[in-house]
Amino acid sequence: MGDTLLHFAEQLMSSWWIYLAVWGFAALDGFFPAVPSETLVITAGVFAASIGHPNLYVVIVAAALGAFVGDHLSYLLGRGAGGRMLDRVKPGTKRHTAVMWARRALADRGGLVLIVARYIPGGRTAVTLTMGSVRYPLRRFTPYAAVAAISWGLYCSLVGYIGGKAFEDNPLKGVALGIGLALGVTLIVEVVRHYRSKRRPQPEVEPQVEDELMVTSER
């Protein structure tokens, strides 16, 4: 079973279709977080190290471009019906927690939060939708989205590449290591974020957050 899976994976990674898949998954992940874009990019990085295919540099570019497009699609969705969608999120759910965090963080740190949100489960979509719904200026959104997309493409690809180099004779173990490293980074980010949120008061400022951001976007 393992040999069959490995053979199938090697065939997939040797095809030019993998670059289109990386781009597409990264774009869809911008507004549909269930898409495993990070896992696919890490896997591509692993096989780039172990069998030499796909090309690591092209994977990085495809992942970054896909993420950049996906962020803008989510932003535009937010400018449309995004505000109503976010308001209807059920309180007490993980999605509601992510939305409230995105609103507070956007009010505190502005566009920089888009970069941080890359490493928080559900954070990317919550932030991009929120930035669109509060009419955060597109001319300011785009540079932050570019930095976030490039950093994410590099991060996932290189994490996979490290895993592939560690297990060149067994790419499947390399994939497991790469995903494990990515989960470790996500866990660290979540622990730090949780610790910081506990150290400072969290007032209910949801309405004011949107008002402040609307004023900012008009300047």
C-alpha positions in Angstrom: 0.0 0.0 0.0 2.8 2.4 0.9 4.7 1.6 -2.3 1.6 2.2 -4.4 0.9 5.5 -2.6 4.5 6.6 -3.1 4.5 5.7 -6.8 1.3 7.7 -7.3 2.7 10.7 -5.4 5.9 10.6 -7.5 3.9 10.6 -10.7 1.8 13.5 -9.5 4.8 15.5 -8.4 6.6 14.9 -11.7 3.7 16.4 -13.7 3.4 20.0 -14.6 -0.1 19.9 -13.3 1.3 20.0 -9.7 2.1 23.7 -10.2 -1.5 24.5 -11.3 -2.8 22.5 -8.3 -0.5 24.4 -5.9 -1.7 27.7 -7.3 -5.4 26.7 -7.3 -5.3 25.2 -3.7 -3.5 28.3 -2.4 -6.1 30.6 -4.0 -9.1 28.6 -2.9 -7.8 28.5 0.7 -8.2 32.3 0.8 -12.0 32.0 1.2 -12.4 28.2 1.8 -10.1 27.2 4.7 -10.9 23.5 4.4 -8.7 23.3 1.3 -5.4 21.7 2.4 -3.1 24.1 0.5 -0.4 24.1 3.2 -0.2 20.3 3.1 0.1 20.3 -0.7 2.9 22.9 -0.8 4.8 21.1 2.0 4.5 17.8 0.1 5.7 19.4 -3.1 8.7 20.8 -1.1 9.5 17.3 0.2 9.5 15.7 -3.2 11.5 18.6 -4.6 14.3 17.6 -2.2 13.9 13.8 -2.4 13.4 13.1 -6.1 14.1 16.5 -7.7 10.6 17.1 -8.9 8.7 19.5 -8.8 11.0 22.5 -9.2 11.2 24.1 -5.7 11.4 27.7 -7.1 8.4 27.2 -9.3 6.5 25.8 -6.3 7.3 28.8 -4.2 6.2 31.2 -7.0 3.0 29.2 -7.7 2.1 29.1 -4.0 2.8 32.8 -3.4 0.8 33.8 -6.5 -2.1 31.6 -5.5 -2.2 33.0 -2.0 -2.0 36.5 -3.3 -5.0 36.0 -5.6 -6.9 34.1 -2.9 -6.5 37.0 -0.4 -7.8 39.5 -2.9 -10.8 37.3 -3.8 -11.6 37.0 0.0 -11.2 40.8 0.4 -13.5 41.5 -2.5 -16.0 39.0 -1.1 -15.8 40.9 2.2 -16.5 44.2 0.4 -19.7 42.6 -1.0 -21.6 40.5 1.4 -18.8 39.8 3.8 -20.0 42.2 6.6 -23.4 40.4 6.7 -21.7 37.0 6.6 -19.4 37.9 9.6 -22.3 39.3 11.6 -24.2 36.1 11.2 -21.4 33.9 12.6 -22.7 32.1 15.7 -21.2 33.3 19.0 -19.2 30.7 20.9 -17.8 29.0 17.8 -14.2 28.9 16.7 -15.2 31.0 13.6 -16.7 33.6 15.8 -13.6 33.7 18.0 -11.4 34.1 14.9 -13.6 37.0 13.6 -13.5 38.8 16.9 -9.7 38.4 17.0 -9.4 39.7 13.5 -11.4 42.8 14.2 -9.4 43.6 17.4 -6.1 42.9 15.8 -6.9 44.9 12.7 -7.8 47.9 14.9 -4.5 47.5 16.9 -2.0 46.6 14.2 -3.6 47.5 10.9 -2.4 45.6 7.8 0.4 43.8 9.6 -2.1 41.4 11.1 -2.6 39.9 7.6 1.0 38.5 7.8 0.5 37.1 11.3 -2.9 35.6 10.4 -1.1 33.3 7.9 0.0 31.1 10.8 -3.3 31.1 12.8 -5.9 28.5 11.9 -8.8 30.3 10.2 -7.1 33.6 10.7 -6.3 34.3 7.1 -9.9 34.1 5.9 -11.3 36.0 9.0 -8.8 38.9 8.4 -9.2 39.3 4.7 -13.0 39.2 4.9 -12.9 41.7 7.8 -10.6 44.0 5.9 -12.9 43.9 2.9 -16.1 44.4 5.0 -14.7 47.5 6.7 -13.5 48.9 3.4 -9.8 48.8 4.3 -8.1 50.7 1.4 -7.1 48.3 -1.4 -3.9 50.3 -2.1 -2.8 49.5 1.4 -4.1 45.9 1.5 -2.2 44.8 -1.6 1.4 45.3 -0.3 0.6 43.5 2.9 -1.0 40.7 1.0 2.1 40.4 -1.2 4.4 40.2 1.7 2.2 37.6 3.4 1.9 35.5 0.3 5.6 35.5 -0.4 6.5 34.6 3.2 3.9 31.8 3.3 5.1 30.3 0.0 8.7 30.4 1.2 7.8 29.0 4.6 5.7 26.0 3.4 8.0 25.1 0.6 11.2 25.2 2.7 9.6 23.3 5.6 8.8 20.6 3.1 12.2 20.8 1.6 13.8 20.3 5.0 11.6 17.3 5.6 12.6 15.9 2.2 16.3 16.3 2.9 16.0 14.6 6.2 14.3 11.5 4.6 15.5 11.5 1.0 15.0 7.7 0.8 11.5 7.9 2.3 9.5 10.9 1.1 6.4 9.9 3.0 8.3 10.3 6.3 9.6 13.6 5.0 6.0 14.7 4.5 5.1 13.7 8.0 8.1 15.6 9.4 7.3 18.7 7.3 3.6 18.7 8.4 4.8 18.2 12.0 7.1 21.2 11.8 4.4 23.3 10.4 2.0 22.2 13.2 4.7 23.0 15.7 5.0 26.6 14.4 1.3 27.0 14.4 1.1 25.7 18.0 3.8 28.2 19.1 2.0 31.1 17.5 -1.3 30.1 19.1 0.3 29.7 22.6 1.9 33.2 22.3 -1.3 34.8 21.1 -3.3 33.1 23.8 -0.8 34.2 26.5 -0.8 37.8 25.2 -4.6 38.0 25.1 -4.8 36.8 28.7 -2.4 39.5 29.9 -4.5 42.4 28.6 -8.2 43.1 29.0 -10.4 42.3 26.0 -13.4 44.8 26.1 -16.3 44.3 23.8 -15.5 46.8 21.1 -16.8 45.2 18.0 -19.0 48.1 16.9 -16.3 50.7 17.6 -13.7 48.6 15.7 -15.7 48.9 12.5 -16.2 52.6 13.1 -12.5 53.3 13.6 -11.5 51.3 10.5 -14.1 53.1 8.4 -12.6 56.4 9.5 -9.1 55.1 8.7 -10.2 53.9 5.2 -11.6 57.4 4.4 -8.3 59.2 5.2 
